[in-house]
Amino acid sequence: MVAFRCMYGAVYIFENAEAQRVKVGMTTGNIALRLNDVNDMWLGRRVTCQICGRRLNNIEGRVPEHRESGTRRPGGEALPLEKEVALAESVLEHLKSRVGRLAGSEKGSITRKVRTLAKRMEIYRHRDPPAGVWQLRTASYTECAEQVELLSHEILGERLDKEAPFGELFCCSVSQAAEAVERALSELGLLHSARRATRF
């Protein structure tokens, strides 16, 4: 059984009308900052490192130099995954060549890296340029916001955009997403205590 943190927060619905997608998410912080972050990723103001998958500020069309545990990451100063997959393909081939020579936990670790990198590359390989911008449509403030978000995602599961570049984006209307959030609140016994906001 999954252990949830029961935190007061907002379960929000963002809409991108031009892309015909909605995003259902949660935050314990400022929704406007979260919306800005989503638009930064969507519009390429934040880009994805081809190697580690970290999202960083776009510096003149490239991924900035970045470090992990004090070590410089090889994806820095390269084109981001949104623009090219050549560096990621090279690293993927190198990792695949190592798998056969390894055993135990090291083999498991490299195998996971191979799967993660291949999946990440596939998302961006044939991606069309992003359309539209994201706007906040509604938010429900509630206890156990994390549980409400996850149950909403389950309810909307068949509408999940499996090729989305980030987060859980759904191919449905705002009203369908709002119904899923309301149903999740109801199933968790939180519907009457939740506060819904549509003006910000």
Buried (B, 14 or more C-beta within 10 A) or exposed (E): EEEEEEBEBBBBBBBBBEBEBBBBBBBEEEBEEBBEBBBBBBBBEBBBBBBBBBBBEBEEEBBBEBEEEEEEBBBBBBBBBBBEBEBBBEBBEEBBEBBEEEEEEEBEEBBEBBEEBBEBBEBBEEEEEBEBBBEBBBBBBBBBBBBBBBBBBEBBEEBBBEEBBBEBBBBBBBEBBBBBBBBBBEBBEBBEEBEBEEEE
